[in-house]
Amino acid sequence: MKYILTLLPLIFTSILSAQSTASIAGKLIDKEYNDEPLAFGNVLIKGTTIGTTSDMDGTYSFDNLNEGRYTLIYSFVGYQTQELEVALTAGKIVSINVDMVASADTLDEVVISTTTRKESEVALLLDQKKAIEIKQNIGIEELSRKGVSDVASAVIKTTGVSKQEGSNAIYVRGLGDRYNSTSLNGLPISSNDPERKNIALDLFSTDIVEFISIDKVYGPKISGDFAGGNVDITSIDYKGKGMLELSLGSTLGTNAMVEFNDFKLQNGPSRSGFSSYGIPNNPLNGYNFENSLATIKEKPLGSSIGLKAGQSFHIGQEGSLNLFATASFDNGFEYREGINQSVNAQGAKLKSFHQERFSYNTNATGMFNANYRMNANHKIAYNFLMVNSSSQSRDTYQGFIRDIAEDDNGLIKRSTYIQNTLFINQLLGNHKLSDKFDFDWAASYNKVEGDMPDRTQNTLKYSDVSNGYMFAQNTITDNHRYYQNLIEDELAANLSVSYKLDEEANGNSKGEMTLGYNGRFKKRDFEAIQFNFRIAGSQLNTLVNPDDLDSFLNQQNFENGLFGIESFAGLTPQTYNGEQTIHAGFASLEYKLSDQLSAMAGLRFEKVEQTVSWRTQLDASGKSNTFNRNEFLPSLILKYELDEKQNLRLGASKTYTLPQFKERALFIYEDVTEVKVGNPDLYPSQNYNLDLKWEIFPKNSELLSLTAFGKYILDPINEITLASSTNDISFLNTGDSGYVYGAEIEVRKDIFSFDEAQSHKLSAGLNASYMQTHQDLDSDKIRKETNYNTNLTHDTSSFTGAADFLLNADISYFKDFKNNGNLMATLAYSYTSDRLYALGVETKGNLVDKSVGTFDFIFKTKINKNLGIDFTIKNLLNPAIERVQENASENITVLSYKHGAFFKLGLNYKL
């Protein structure tokens, strides 16, 4: 009883306080776009520092105001500022909905409003602040400021994310490709690379992006195949009057310019990146190959061109149709030289080269989307995206080849051309069935074709006696032409129904319950065939010109029996096929437990079936392997609002990690100094995830956050070297468990503003991650579960691809001019510490990529409302890229080169 008596005064005081204060709640309505909610509008109480911003639904509110008269100021960039007076009575809530219209001087430039909404840094920070989920967004405004032109470069600017040198693999909190996932508008995207789970993010130009979300904390709506993070790309939803923009650019690389008059590429591939040649007719009975082995010379001048257009139409009283299209093409040249070798546990050379690489890359992107708004309650969107990328490289390796050229007199010439084409079709719908019920649906069909037509490799050795080169032949595969093709089709569907729970006194819902279904149906067909040239023994001492191998490898010499053409199984290619079906159901509950505490609890069930079948040189009989999994995946996220500017968040979940088709198919892929082979006995990992995050938003444009995270992984998957005498690498469950723990910090700060309007300021950003990864390695487990009889060098290690420390920092200067022009300059720095590339065996040391830092300068100016100029310098420091093998006796450099710096000048004109 005494406790009740103690509490009564407090309760009585609270009631009196609530009755003596008043509230304002309302909604901002966008009259320029058929009464859609206007998000991120500013609402200020005049004569005070009290203000707020409308949320994604356009709503805003003020609580605990004293009785009296107030003047509210409503503003939004490009719209008329309005002032409204309101009288408040104690204990009452006043509802004020405001129609926002474009200001007279911006009626012909309403498009400004779309670039200051979802994709602006301030708007995305506000969304991050208000959401229950723990997420990180980066929008087009920030991408532009940091000089980012593709999604991969954007993602690695965020906290805890890095990219592996020499590949397209993205690492999130030290976890590599297999632990991450990629989606577009919430729908999955197929990979363009047979060795990867995720599509290469550098294929996506930022021209198609509204903003990018990086979810490092799991929620029930995300695929359960998750441990590192999910990258979701939200495509542009254009709203505005007619827009047409043309952009032109040129890129010069310092390394390539040194070889300006002697830049060598292979014959055959089109410079547009679209090629149509393939396996010749009757290749075993005649030398009918289409492309010459001779090189051609190019001037290494990169270029780009892009065109964007958008238009909005009003349909009827409430409807609207927003159309957007973009098409772009860019290409670039690179040159590098340096060490590339493989050594055994004692440091003896297996292959040791000075490598020289000439490369040329293209990217053609086309996108169209249509967003139809029937009325305020029903919206349908269609997205089409086509990306065609190509890369060609002409490599020359000179040096030591064991058993072939052991006097450093070997020469390998290798030309590779890869063309990847991606088609994405998406249809999405959002329907507000009532004040409480929402129904969302989406479906997609993705098709990827990856083609490697006519990769050529020739092996030669120099003879001091004969004073020239001759063919070298230890195995029949030393001289060959190789073809591979991948086709992957994927259907996906998302369905969800949401129900808003009872409202609070201010009219806002206390929470939301969601039920949903996700389905994924993926099929992959991969085939490869290699034509090997068996040089006649009598011809192995015949001198040949390395720059004119066509003079020996031709139809006439084939007919004369100077060489033969063979393959693995006649014209029957090596194949592997994969089918994967995932049915998922999920339920989530978001609920505001108190004024400060909110929670999102979820449960997801996934039924997974994956089948891989193959017929390869390692298993000519052909076999298949299937596993079925039922996964129950709980998750919980808590958000505690310490005050109006600070949040404390907690996330906990269980997820899993699937092996990929290529990792389980018994197929061998050979590079010059490295060989990778699949493991049919590979199986999924289980992941337990925990995050704790504190964040403060001092101002709308500022952020300070600290995050601690941990992951416990059962049966982790790693890449390991299979034997000390080779550089063969495979994918294995290398132990029973492993863990990751670390901390992240992110800071965004306006250092100095030269005026109150924030039109002239200096700002900075910094994010850093420190993490430790650890796993137990068990050679007995590997021997028991697989056919590999291997002994790992160490009993413990970090995870492959994991870096202990990551840092991104930038400082920007911005100035707005009165003639609709502006100027922005940014310095950006990124650093990645040492990280494990592959585990060693049989006392052979681990392969480790050494730390690297990059420094970029970005300058952008808008001369007037139509004309803009961009200038960037990438990789100013030009650090050495190095990989070492950490043998017991010493660290041996097995890879070393420099990229060079890149200068880019761009011009854009908007009508």
N, C-alpha and C positions, 0 to 999 in steps of 0.2 A: 504493500500500500504506500509506503513512504516513497518508493520509486515513482509511482503514479503521481503522487502529490508533487514530486520534484519536477516531473515532466509537464504537468498541467500549465505552469506559467509559460514554459517555452512554446507549447502548442498554442496557447491563447495569444502570445505575442506574434507568432507566425500568422495566425488567422487575421489579427488586426493589421499586420503589415501587408498581407495580401489584399485586404479590403481597402487599404489606404493608398494603394498604387494602381496604375492602369497600364494597359498594353496597347500596342498598335501592330496590326498584321495586315498583310496585303499581297498583291501580285502585280508585277510589271508586265504589261502586254505590248507586244511588238506589232504596231499597226502597219508596218511596212511589209510584214510577211504573214498576212492573214491571221492576225491575232495569236500568233505563237507566243509562248512564254519568252520573256527577255531575260536571259541569264546574265549574271555578273554586272548588272546595273548597280550604280552607287546610290545609296539613300543616306542623307545626312540630316541631323537635327541642327538647324541653323543656330549659330551663336554658341555652339558647343563642339566638343571633339567626339561626340557620340555618333557613330555611323555604322552601316552594315552594307552587305552586298547581296543581291538576289541570288538564289541558288539555281540549280539546273531547271527547276520548274517555275522559275521567275518569282518565287515567293520570298518574302522578307518579314522580319518581325523585330519589335523592340519590347522588352519586358521591364517591369519594375520602374515605371516612370511615375513621377509625381503628378498629382492633379494640376491642371492648368492648360494654358494655350501654348502650342508649339507650331513652328514653321518647318515643314519637311522639304528638303531639296532633292530632286530626282535628276540624275544625269547619267549619260552613257555616250561614249565617243561616237560622234557623227549624228547624235540625236539632240533635239531641243531640251534644254534644261528647264525643269518646271519647279515652281514653288507652290506648296499647298499648306493652308493653315488648318489646324485641327484642335478642337477643345476636348480635353480628357477629363473624365469623371472617375473618381476612385472606385475600384472594383470592377470597372468595365473594360471591354476590349473593343477598340474601334478598327473597323476593316476599311482599308483604302486600296482600291485597285486603280492603277494609273496606266493610261494609254500613252505609249511613247512613240513619237513620230520623228522622222528625219528632219534635221535642221535645214533651212533654206539653202545654205551654201554647200550642202553635201548631198542634195537630192540626186545628183548625177554620179555620186560616188558612194552609194550605200554599201558597196562591197566592203568598205572599211569595217563595218560592223561585224562581218564574219571573221575577219582577221584579228579581232580583239575579243573574241568569245572563247570557245573551247581551247583554241590552240595558243592563246597568249600565256606568257609565264605567270602573270598574276591570276588569271582565271584557273589555270591548272593547279596552282598552289592552293587556291580557295577550295577546289574540288577535293584535293588531297586532305585538306584540313577538315572538311565536313564529313567525308566518307568514313564509314565504319571499317571498311577494308584497309589493309596496310598496303599501299601501292605507291608507285613513283611514275610520274608522267613527264614527257618531254614533248613540247609542241613546236610548231613550225617557226614561231618567233624565236625561240631559243636555238633551234637548229640553224636558222639564218645567222644569228649572232655569232655562233661558234664555227661558221663556215662549213657546215656539214651538208653533204650532197647525197648521201645514201643512208639507209636505215642501219646498216652495220656500224658505220661511224657514229651514228646517233646513240646507239645502245651502249657502246663502250665509253661514252661520256657520262654514264650514270654510275651511281655508287656500286662497287662490288662486281662490276662486269669488265671482262677483258676479252681479247681476241688472240687466238694462237697464231703466231707468225708462220707464214707460208701456207696457211689454210684459211677456210672460211668458218672455222669452229669458234663459237662464242662460249665463254666460260662465265658462269654466274656463281659467285661465292666459291670459286675453286672447283666447281663441278662442270664437266664438259658436255658435249653435244647430246649424249644419250640421256642426260639428266634434265634437259630443257625442252621447251616446246614453243611453237610459233603459230600464230593465228592472224587472220585478217577479218576485222569486224566480228570477232568472236568465233569464227569458223576456221577449222584447221587448214593448213597449207601443206601440200606434198613437198618432199625434198627433190631437188634437181640433181643430186649427187648420189650414186649408188652406195657410197661409203658413209653417208650422213643421214641422220634422222631429220635434221632441220634444213630447210632451204637456205641457201646463201643469202644473207640479209643485204649484202651489198648489191644485189640485183635490183632492189627497190629504190628508185629515186625518191627523194623527199618531195618531188613535185606532186606525188599522189597522196601525200600524208597530211592529215589534219593534226593528229598527235599520236604518240606511241606510249603505251602503258607497259611497264615492267612489273609484273607481279612476282615478288620473291616470297610471299606468304600465301599458302594454299587456301583456297576457298572451294565450296562444293560445286560451283558452276564451271570450274576448270577441270580439264582432263586429269585423271589420277596418275597418269604417267608424268610425274613431276617431282623434282627434288631441288633443282637450282632455281629455275624461274620460268615464267611464261611471258613471251613478248607478243603483245597484241597491237597490230597496226590498224588504226582507224583511218579509213580513206576519207578524202575530202567530201564534205556535203556543202556544195556551193549554194550561196544565197545572195542575190544581188542583181543589179541591172546588168546589161550586156558587158562582157569583158573579153578582151582578146590581148594576149601577151606573147611576144616573140623574144627569145633569148638566144644569144650566140656566145661562144666561148672558145678559148684555145689554151692548151696545156703544154708546157715544156718541162722535161725532166733533165736534170743536170747530167746524170749518167748517160742518158740516151744522146744528149747533144754532143758528148765527146765522140760518139760513134756516128755523127750526123751523116757522113759520106760513106759509111760502111755498115749500115744497120741491116742485118741479114734476117730474113724470115723464110719459111718454107714455101714451096710452090703449092698452089691448089686452093687454099681457103679464100673466100671472098672477103674483101676489106669491109663489106657491110655487116659481116657476122652471120649472114644467111648463106649456107652452102647446101648442095644437094647431091654430092657424089657419095659413093659407098663402095661396097664390094664389087669388083669387076666381074664380067662374065668369064666363066671357065678359068678361074685363077690358078688351078692346079695343072692345067695342060698348056699354059702359055703365059708369058709375061705381059699381062694385059692391064697393068696398073695405070691409072689415069694420070697421076701426078708425077712430075719429075722430082728426082732427089736433089737437084741443084737448087741453091738458094736464090732468092731475088732480093734486091735492095730497095729499101723504103726510106723516105725522109721522115724522121720521128717527130712529127708535128701533130700533137693531139688536138682534137676539135670537138665541139658540141653544138647542138642546135635543139631548140625546144619550142613548142607551141602549146599554149593553154587557152581555152575558151570556156565561158560560162554564161548562162542566161537563166533568169527566173521568169515564170509566167503565172499570172493569176487565172484560176479556172473557177468560174462561178463566184458565189458569195464567199465561200470559205476555203476553196481548194487552191492549190498551187503546185507547180511542177518546176523543179530545179534540175537543170542539166549542166553537166561538166564533162569536158574531154581534154585530154592532154596526150601529146605524142612527143617523144624526144629520142635523140640518138647522141651517144658520145663514144669517143674512142681514146685510147691512150697507149703510149709506148714506154717500155721500161728496159733498162739494161743493168745487169749486175755481173760481178765476177768475184770468185773467192774459193775457199776450201770446201770440198764436199767429200767425205770419206767414211768408211766403216772400218773398225779395228776390233781385235778380239780382246780377251781378258788380260792378256799380257802386253797389249799395246801394239801387237804386230798388225800390219796393214792387210786388210782383205781387199779393199778397193780404196784408192787414194787419188783424188783428182784435184786439179785446178779447173773449176767449172766456169763456163761463160754462157750467159743466157740472154737472148734477145726475145722480148715478148711484146705482144700486141693484144689488146682487149677491147671489146665493144659491148655496148649495152643499148638495146632498143626497147623502149617502153611505150605502150599504148594503153590508155584507160578511158573508159566511158562510164558515167553513172547517172542514173535518173532517180530522183527522189520525188514521189508523188504524195502530196498531203491532201487526202480527201476532205478532211476537216480537222478540228482540234483533237479528235479522238482516234483517227485512223491514218496510218502512214505505211506506204510500201516503197521499198528501194530496190533497185537493180544495179549491180556492179559487175563490170567486165574489165578484166585486166589481162594483158598479154605482155610478157617479158621475154625477150630473146637476148641471151648473152653468149658471147664467144670469147675464147682465150686461145691463143696460139703461142707456143714457145719453141724456140730453136736453141737446143742445148749442145754444147761441146764440152766433153770431159777428157782431159789429158792427164795421164799419169800412170799409176800402178794398178794392174789387174792381176790378182793372184792366179797362177797357173797359165796365164796368157801373155802378160807383158810385165814381167817382174823387174825390168830395168827402167821403170818410169817412162816406158815408151808406148803406152797404150793410148788409144784414141777411140772414144765412143761419140757418135753423132746421133742425136735423137730429136725428132720433130713431133710435136704433139698439138693437135687441134681438137678443141672440145666446143660443141654447140649445145646449149640448153635452152629449151623453149617451154614456157609455162603459160597455160591458159586457166583462168579462174572465172567462173560464173557464179554469182551469188544473188539470191532473192531473199529479202528480209521484210518482215512485217511487224508493226507495233500497233496494238489495238487497245484502247481504253474502253472496256465493256461497260463500266459503271464507275461511280466515284471510288469504289473499293477494288474492283477487279481489273487487272491488266492481262492481256494475252500477247506474248511475243513468239514469233516463229522465224526460222531461217533455214535455208537449204543451199547447198553448194555442190558444184561439180568441178573438180580440178583435174587437169591432165598435164603431165610433165613428160617431155621427151628429151633424154640426154643422149647425145651422139658423139662418139669419138671415131670419126672415119679416117682410117689410114694414118695411124701413128707409125712412124718409121724409126728403126734403130739399126745402126751398122757399127760393127766393132772391127778396129784395125790395130796394127802395131807397126812401129817404125823399125826398119832394119838398117843398122849402120853399114852392114856389108853391102847391101843393095842401094843404100842411100835413098830410101823412099818407103812409102807405106804399102802394106799388103793386108789382105783380109786375115782376121784372127777368128779361129773357130774352135772353142773348147766344147761347146754344146751346139746343137742345131739352132737353138733360140738366140744365139748371139747376133744374128742378122735376120731381121724379120719386118713384116708389116702387120699391124694389129687393128682390128675393128671391134667396137662394142656399141651396143644400143640398149637403152633403158626406156621403157614406157611404163608409166604409173598412172592409174586412174583411181580417183577417190571420190566417193559420195559421202556427204555429211548432212546431218539434220539436227536442229536444235528446237525444242519446244519448251515453253515455260508459262505457267499461270501464277500470277502474284495477287495476293489479297492484302489490302491495307487494314491494319487493326484499328481499334478505337482511337478517336482523336483526343489530343490534349486540350487544355483550356484555350490555347492560342490557335487552335484549328489544325495543327500539324498532327500527322499520324504518329502513334506511339511505336509503330513497327510495321513489319511486312513479313508475310509468309509466302514462300515460293516452292512450287513443285515443278519438276522438269524432267526432260528426257534428252539425251544426246546419243546420236548414232554415228559410227564411222565404219565405212566399208572400203577397204583399200586392196588393190591388186597391183602387183608389180611383175613385169616380165623383163628379164635381162638375158642378153645373149652376147657372146664374144667369140671371135675366131681369129686365130693368128696364123699367118702364112710364113713359114720359116724357109730360109734359103740355105740349102746345103751346098757349100762351095766344094767343088771337086778337089780332091787331094792334090792333083797336079797344078791347081790354080792358086794354092795357098802361098806360093812363093812368087806369084805374079804381082808386079808393082801396079798400084792403082792410084789415081788422083782423088784424094778425099773430097775435093770440091767438084768432082765430075764422076760420081759413081755410076751415072747412067751409061757411061762408056763401057762398063762391065755388066751391070745388071740391066739387060735388055733382051728383047725377043730373039735376036740373032744368037747371042751366046747361050740362051736357054736351049734353042734348037740344036746347038752344037755340043750340048752336054757339059758346058763349063760350070753349071750349077743346076740344082733341082729345086722344086717348090713342094713343100710338104705341110701338113697341118695335123692337128691332134686326132681328128677322126674324119678325114675326108672333108666334105663340105658341111658336115653336121657341126653346128657351133656348140661351144660350151654354154650351158644355160643354168640359171636358177630362177625360180618363180616363188613369189610370196603372196599369201593372202592373209589379211588380218581383219577381223570383225570385232567391234566393240559396241556393246549395248550398255548404256549407263542411265540410271535413274537417280535423281537427287532431290533432297528436301533441305530447305534452309529457313531459319527464323531469325529475322532482325528485330530486336526489341529494345526500347529505351527503358531500362530498369529504374532509372531515376533521372533527375535533371542533368546529372554528370556522367552516369554510367550507361553505356550501350553495349549490346552483345549481338554477335551473329554466330549461331550454332548451325552446323550442317552435317549431313550424312549423305554419302554418295556410294552407290553400289555399281560395280562394273563387271560385266561378264566378257572376258577376253579370250579370243581364240586366234592363234597364229600358226600358220603352216608354211614351211619352207621346203621346197624340193629342188634337187640339183642333178645335173649330169656334167661333170667336169673332168679335167685331166687327172685330178686326184681321186675321182670315183666315177669311172666310166660306166658302171652298171646303173647308176642313178638311184637316189634314195630320197626320202622325205622325212621330216620331223615336225611334230605338232605338239603344242602345249595349250592347255586350257587353264584359265585362272578365274576365280571368283574373288573379287576384292571389295572389302567393306572399308570405307575411308571416312572416318569422322574428322571434323575440324571445328575449331572454336576460335573466335576473335573477340576480344574485349577492348573497349575504348572508354577511357576515363578522362573527362574534360577537367583538367586542374583549374583552369579559368578560361576566359574568352580567347586567350592566345596560346594556351598550352594543352597538349594531349599526351596521355600515356596509353600505350597500346600493347596488347599481348596476343600472340597467335600461336596455336598448337594444332598439329595435324599428323595424319598418317597417309603416306602415298607409296607408290611403287615405281620401278624403273624397268621398262621393257628392253630386251635386246632388239637390235634392228636386223632386217632381213640379211644384209650383207655380212653382219657379224656372225650369223648362224649358218650361212651357206658355205659349203666346202669348196670355195672358189679362191683361186690365187691371183693376186694382182701384183705385177712386178714393176718396180721402179728401178732406176739404175743402181742405187745404193741401198735399197730397202724393198722388202717383199712383205705383203700382208695377206693373211689367209684366215678364212672364217672358221668358227668352232661350233659344230652342231649341238654340242652339249651345254651351251651357254643358257642360262635361265635368269629370270627377273630378280632384281634386288628389292628389298623392302626398306622404306625410309620413315623415320620419325623426326618431325621438325618442330622447333621452338624458336620464337622471336619475341623480343621485348624492345619497344621503341618509345623514346621520349622526343617530342618535337615542340618547338615554339615558333610562332609567326609574329615577330616584332612589328612588322608592317605587312601590307598586302603583297609586297614584292620581295619580302625577306623570309628566310627560313634558317633555323638551326635545329638539327636532329641528331640524336645518338641512338644507335641500335646495337643490341647484343643478340647473337643468334647461335644456334647449335643444331646439328643434325647427327642422328645415329643411323647408320646404314648397315643392314644385314646382307651378306653375300655380295659385296661390292664388285663391280666389273672394272677391269683394267686392261690396258694394252701392255703386253710383255714380249720381250725378246725370247724366242723359243730355244735358241742354242747359242753358245758363246762363239762358235765357229762361223755363224752366219748372222745376217741382220734380218731374219724372218720374224715378223711380229704377228701375234694373234690376240684374241679377246677372250679373257678367262675370268671366272669367279675366283679371285685369288686368295680369299680368306673368308672367315666367318663374319667379321664385322669391321667397321671403321667409323670414324666420327670426324665432324668438322665443327669448329667453334671460332667465333671471331667477333669483331666490333666494327661498326661503320659510323662515319660522321659526314654530315652534309651541311654546308653553309652557303647561303645566298645573301649578299649584303649590298645595300646601296651605300657606297663609301662617302659620296659627297654629291649633293644636288645643288646646282647653280641657280635654280629657280623653284618656286613652289609648284609649278605645273609638271615637274619631273621631265621637262623637255630637254634638259641639258644636265647630264649626270655622269658619274663614274661609279661603276658597280663591279662586283667580283663574286666569284663562286668557287667553292672547293668541295670535293668529296674524296674521302679516303677510306680504305678498308684494310684491316689487319686480321688475318685468319691463320689458324693452324689446322692442318688435316693430318690424320693418323689412321693407319689401317694395319691390321695383323696379316702377315703373309704366311701361307701354309702350302708348302710344296706337296705334302702328302694329300691334301684335299684335291689339288690339281690332278695328281696321278690317279686318285681314286675316282674322280668324276669325269675325267677326259681320257683321251688316248695319248696325251702328251706326257712323256717321261722327262720332266724338267725339274731342275733344282734352282729355286730363286736365290739370288746372291744374298739378300737381306731377309730378316724375319719381320721387319716393320718398314713402312715407308709412308710418304705423303701420297695423296691421290694424284694420278696423272692429270696434267694440265693445271694444277693448283698453284697459285702464286701467293706467297705470304702477305705481300703488301701491294696495294693498288692506289694510285693517286691521280686525280684530275683537278686541274686548277685553271681558272681563266680570269682575266680582268678586261673590262669593256668600257669604252668611252662612247657616249651617245650625245648627239646634238641635233635638235629639230630646227629647221629654218622656216621662215614665214611663207616661202613660196612653194609649200608642200614638199620641200626637199628635206633631206636629213643626211647625217654622216655617222658612221659607226666603225670603230676600230677595236679589235679583240686580239689579245695574246692568250694562247691556250697551251697548256703543258700536260702531258700524260706520262705516267711512269708505271712499269710493271716489274716486280722483282723476279728472281729466279723461280722457275717452275719445272716440275718433272714432266718429261715428254714420254718416256717408256721405261718400264722396269727391266733391270738386267737379270741374267741367269748365269749359273755355273761360274761364279766369281766375276763375271763381266759386269762392269759398273752400270749404274743407271744413266740414261740419257737425260740431260738437263738443259733447258733453254735459259740462257743467262739474262739478267735484267736489262731493260731497255727503256729509254726515255725519249719522247718526241715533243717537238716544240713547233707550233704553227702561228702564223700571223694572218689575220683576216681583216680586210678593209672593204667596206661597202658604203656607197653613197648614192642617194637618190637626188639627182640634179633638180628635177621638178616632178610633177605628178605623173609624168609619162616615162621619163628616161632615168635609168639607173646603171651604175658601173660597179663591178665587183673585182677585187684583186686579192688573191690568197697565195701564201707561200706555205707549203706543207713540208714537214720533216726538215726544218731548218738546221737542227743539230746533226742530222745524218749519222746516227750512231751505228756501230757495227752490230749486226744480228749474228749471235753466236750460239751454238749448241755444243756441249762438252759431254764426254763420256767419263764418268767419275770412277775410274779404276782404282784399285787399292793402292797401286804404286804412284799414280799421278792422274791428273785431269788432262784429257786429250781433246783438243778441239776437233770436232767432226764436221762442223758446218760454220762458215763465216762469210759474210758479205755485207755490202751496204746498198741501201735502196737509192740513195741520192735525194736531192730536194726537188720539189715540183712547184712550178710557178704557173698560176692560172689567172687569166684575164677574161672577164665576162661582161657582156652588154645585154641589157634587157629593156624592151620598150613596150609599154602598155597603152592600149587605145581606150 
